[in-house]
Amino acid sequence: MTKRVYNFYPGPATLPLPALEKAKEELLNFMDTGMSILEISHRSKEYDELHNEAIANVRGLMNVPDDYKILWLQGGASTQFWQVPFNLQIDGKPMEYVNTGGWSKKAIKEAKYYGEVKVVASSEEDTFKYIPKDISFSDDAAFAHITGNNTLYGTEYQTWPKTAEDVPLVCDMSSNLMDQVIDVKDFGVIYAGAQKNLGPAGVTLLIIREDLIDRASEDSPTLFKWRTEVAKNSLFHTPPSFAIYISKLAMDYLKELGGVSAIEKINREKAKLLYDAIDESDGFYRGHARADSRSLMNVTFTLESDELETKMVAEGAKRDLVGLKGHRSIGGMRASIYNAMPLDGVKKLAEFMKEFREENQ
Ligand SMILES: *Cc1c(COP(=O)(O)O)cnc(C)c1O
């Protein structure tokens, strides 16, 4: 058997094993073409079928209404940090953001190139330990932007802020896409780099309400405008076909598991195992996120000293629990437990946390 470990890295991140096995099986001969998916034309009927199935998977799993378009783009979520304001900005109206961590800050920075930005709420003064409550966006904002899950700090929205009817809510869901059931109608635009909770690096998923694709001025570079790719079903130019293919296989597996509501249940069980291990540790493990803002996807905590954390990372790796070191900006430990992380991996980590504490407390 091939060696496999439990991979707690934040992204690129673990993928469902059945999806990888399927990719391996068809790597040399995709859909009986005698060619690999890596070699086949993006204009072939086989690719076209796969491309549309990937879109249908997103639509089905997230119950995306008909008046929303689904796009596969390149450039990562970071490209959307400028593409969102570029496409949604309206002269004379503020663009409003909530600052819940490093990714929000990067998005805010890019929006400033396009006009007035208002940060309406922030948790920066308390090292981003929580999601601000009672967020209030202006009625005249061009759009309102939030980061659904803060991969670095381990916080996640538990309810979505409201906006006025004609103020679209835009959400960066790079690290929590499909982690729980949501109502897409609450959002104007959802975007997500695939490499955390959907598939491999190299593709970004966008879900855009139809009325929002026409705001960008015509007099601008072709690929800046979302509507260029909307008009061509994300085939205006060569799409990142392999990344879309793997994402499609990962979604096939998610469907087999019972879809987003089924994975939400498992995700809640997984997160509870680790938060319980923190809460029951008498302060040995110190959770970074406030209990009312805890992420289902990234569990962050610190230990008493850097030495102890280094030791824990090393001992974890010996047990095939890898990638537990926290982000360099806050240090500490982080377990990323995306949809593809099996319950068994989290059980093993929770046991390890208990044993490590008993040995080192
Ligand atoms: C990782 C991450 C990004 C950056 O994604 P890229 O695809 O690398 O640009 C943006 N937002 C969030 C919430 C992330 O976790």
The ligand as an SDF file (V2000), in Angstrom:
LIG
                    3D

 15 15  0  0  0  0  0  0  0  0999 V2000
   -5.7280   30.9480    1.1510 C   0  0  0  0  0  0  0  0  0  0  0  0
   -6.7040   32.0590    1.1490 C   0  0  0  0  0  0  0  0  0  0  0  0
   -6.6740   33.0630    0.1660 C   0  0  0  0  0  0  0  0  0  0  0  0
   -5.6010   33.1340   -0.8960 C   0  0  0  0  0  0  0  0  0  0  0  0
   -5.8680   32.2830   -1.9060 O   0  0  0  0  0  0  0  0  0  0  0  0
   -4.9460   32.2130   -3.2320 P   0  0  0  0  0  0  0  0  0  0  0  0
   -5.7440   31.2950   -4.0860 O   0  0  0  0  0  0  0  0  0  0  0  0
   -3.6240   31.6720   -2.7980 O   0  0  0  0  0  0  0  0  0  0  0  0
   -4.8350   33.5780   -3.7790 O   0  0  0  0  0  0  0  0  0  0  0  0
   -7.6490   34.0390    0.2020 C   0  0  0  0  0  0  0  0  0  0  0  0
   -8.5990   34.0330    1.1380 N   0  0  0  0  0  0  0  0  0  0  0  0
   -8.6680   33.0920    2.1000 C   0  0  0  0  0  0  0  0  0  0  0  0
   -9.7650   33.1270    3.1140 C   0  0  0  0  0  0  0  0  0  0  0  0
   -7.7160   32.0750    2.1310 C   0  0  0  0  0  0  0  0  0  0  0  0
   -7.7770   31.1440    3.1000 O   0  0  0  0  0  0  0  0  0  0  0  0
  1  2  1  0
  2  3  1  0
  2 14  2  0
  3  4  1  0
  3 10  2  0
  4  5  1  0
  5  6  1  0
  6  7  2  0
  6  8  1  0
  6  9  1  0
 10 11  1  0
 11 12  2  0
 12 13  1  0
 12 14  1  0
 14 15  1  0
M  END
$$$$
